[in-house]
Every structure is written in structure tokens, then in C-alpha cells.
Amino acid sequence: MRVLVVEDNVNLADVVGMGLRMKGFDTTVVYDGRDAIDELDGARWDLLILDRDLPGVHGDEICRRLRARRDPVHILMLTAASRTDDIVQGLGLGADDYLTKPFAYAELLARVEAVQRRLGLADTGPFVRGGFRADFRTGDISMNGEPLRFGQRELAVLRMLVEAHGAVVGVDRLYDEIWQDDHAHTKSIVKSTVYTLRSKIGDPDLIETVPGQGYRIS
């Protein structure tokens, strides 16, 4: 499921984005309304997590524009405006759901997963190739019955490759989505993470390097 997070509190936005990526959601984060409109005009999204009081273009205006053009994206407003009148107004603008700040991340995740189920995009079961088995719902990953252990970002790379269903995933996309909030690394971290994955998985080598493009698991 493709998720766009629009939130001007950079720390909060980055934490939410990273948490959703760790759960396997294809997540992009932007911090103002104009960038949100660019993203929404340029691609299809399944879920928009939208702050209301945004710089550039107000969240209410973004919601109006999407509903005026009958965009099917599911909109979850995430905002400090918590009065009953605020909630009624937000839902009246076309939001599908409304969560007030401060919030528990577990509740946000539960609402995101509910959208995923509603859209029929939930995981269908473990990924199996030969002796390799990965169940991202439970976190159980093994080779020939022996458990494998991965760091969070290693697991995020592995999941993105698996969920691409054989398509090539570019280095830029891996870096932007998994290391978006960590500027201490260059894009070479992607290559070293893939190397570590290969070392931990062992033979057969599931990850194919596509020169000049990226990686895939077919």
C-alpha cells in the first residue's frame, strides 16, 4: 500500500514515516502543502495521512481539491484540532478518518492496517523460495528451517524487494524510502546492506543485481 504522510513537524513526520516503512508500507514523507500537491498530482496513492495546519497550502484545501476531482485516495487527518466541531468539519471536507494529536502510534498503525484490509492490499502469506521462507506478518524468516536475524533496515530492504514481485527496485528508491530521515549515510549504504543480506541468507543467492538499475528477487 502506498502511503503519503504530510506533516510539518519534521521529527513527527519522520518517525511516522520510518515506522510505516518498517511495517512494509511504501511510504513517502513531505512537510508542506505545496509538496503534497506535487506528489498527489504526480502519482496514485492509497492512503494520505494529512495534517490540517500546513504551510504553503492548508490541509483543508488539499482535501477539498482531492474530493472535487474524485480522487479515490483514503484520507486520514492527523491533527491537533480536537474539538467536536473540528472533527465534524474535517470529515465534512471529505476525510475518511480523523486522529487527534497527541496520539498513540499503535492506534495510528491499527487505522492504517484497517485501510489496507479494506482495500484488499494486505499480505497474502509467507514468501517462499526453495529453503528460504519470510513471513513479514510475524517477523519469522528462515533458511532451511534455521532462523535468520536482520536489522530493521536490512529487513526493510528485503521486504521492499520481495513485495516488488520480481520488478527491479532502484538504489535511489531504496535509499530515499529507507534512509530518508538519516543523512549520515550515502547511497553506498544500499550496496553494503544488500551485501549483508546476501551473507546472512547464504546460498542460493536470492537477490539479483541488475547493472545500472538496482536489485530484484524473482
N, C-alpha and C positions, 0 to 999 in steps of 0.2 A: 504494500500500500504506500502510495506517495503522499507525504505529509509536508506541508509548508507551515513553518512557525514564524509568525510576525509579532515581534515583541521588542520594544525599545529599551528595555532593561537588558543590557548585553549579557550580564552574568546569568540572569534567569533564563534568557533565550538559549544561551549556550549549554546550560545544564539540561534544560528540557530536550534540546536537540540531541545532545550526546546520549541521554538516557533512552530516547526513542531509537537512535541508531543501534545501541547495544541490544535492543529488543528486536532488531532486524527490520525496522521501518526505514524506508527510503526517504530520508528527512533533509530538508534544506531550511536554513535559518536566515531571515533578513530582519533588519532593525528599524525600518521606517516604511511609511505607506507607499512612497513612490517606487521603491524597490519591490515591494509586494505586488504592485500593479504590473510591473515589468515581468515578474515571474508568472503571474496569473494569466497574462496575455500571451506568454510565450510557450506554455506547456499545459498539459492536463494534470490536475491534482485530484486526489481522492478526499483529502481532509485538509482544511485550513484552520489552524489554531491562531486566533486573531485577537490581539489586544485592541481595545477601543481607542484609547487616547494616544494616538501615534503622531509623530512628526511627519511633515510632508503632506500626507493625505490621511484624514481621520479614518479610523476603523469602520465607523458607521457608513461613511461614503463608499468604502471598499465593498461592504456588504450590500449596499443598495445597487451598486454597479453590477455585481455578480448576479443578483436576483433579477435585475432588469433585463439582462441578456440570457437569462435562464441557464446559467452555469450550474451543472449538477454537483459541484463540489460541496461536501458536507462541511458546515461552518460551526466550529466550537469557539465561542467567545470566551476569552480568558482575561478577566479584567477586575480592577479594584472597585468598580461601580457595583455596589452590592445591595442597594435598596430595591424593594419590590418593583418600584416604578422603573428602575434601570433595567432590571431583568425582563420585565414585560416589554419595554421599548426595544431591547436588543433582540428578543425573539420576534417582535413585530417587524423588525427590519429584514428578517429572513434567516437569522441564525437558527441552527438546528439544536444547539445545546449551549449551556451557559455555565461557566465555572468561575467563582469569585476568588480573588486573592485576599489573604494567603490561602494556599490550597495544599493538600497532601498529594505528593507525586503519585502515590498508589491509586488515588482516585482519578487523577488525570489519565494514567495508563489504562485503568479499567474502562474509561469512557472511549479512549482511542481504540482499544481492542473490541469494544462493542460496535463501533463503526466498522471495523474490519470484518466482523462476523456478519453484520447487516449487508455489507457489500459483497459477501461471498469470497473475500480475499484471504481468509485465514489459512494457515498451513494445512496441507492435506495429509501430512505424515512424515516419518523419517526419510532422509535421503540415504540411499544405499548404493554403493558401487563396489562390487566384489566384497572384500572383507571390511570395507570402511562403512561405518554407519554413523549418521549425525541426526539427532533429534533435538532441534533447536527449541522446542517447547519445554523440554525437561532439562536441556543442557547436557544430555548424555551423548558423548562422542567416543567412538572406539574403533580400533583396527584389530580385526580377528579376535574380537571379544575382549581385548585389553583396553582399558580406559585411557583416553588421551586428555591432557590438560592444556588449556590455552589461556593466554592473557585476554583481556577484554577486547583489545584492538585486533589481535590475531583472530579471535572469534568473529569479530565484525567483518573482517576481510573475507574469511571463509564463508560466512553466511551470504555476503553480497555475491560471491562467485557462484555459490550453489543456487541462489534464488534467481540468478540471471538465466537459468535453464539452458546453458550451453552458449549463450551470447558472450562476446568479449566485453569485459569491464575494463575501461581505460584507467591508466595510472592517475590521471587528473581527477577522475570521478572518485576513485578510492581515496585519494588524498583529501579532496575537498569535503567529502562526506564523513570521513572517519577522524581526520586530524584538523577539522575546520577550526576548532577553538584552541588549538595548540600550535603556536607559531615557533616553538623551539626546534622543530624538525623541518627538513627539506623533503622534497618528493622522493628522495632516495630511501626514505623510511619505508615506502611501499615495497620496494625491491627487497629490502632486508627482512621485512615482515613475511613476505611470500617465501623467502629462503627458510625462515624459521618454521613456517607451516609445513613446508616440504620435509624438513628434517624430522619434525615430530610425527608426521603421518607415515613417512617411510615409503617403501615400495608396495604397490606400484605408484608412480608419481601421478597424482590426480590432476595437478594444476599445470595447464599448458601455457607457455609463454608465446604470445603472438607478437612477433617483432614489430616495433613501431606502433603497436596498438594497445596492448595490455595483457590481461590474463583471462583464462576461462577454464571451467570444469565441464567437460562434455559427457 
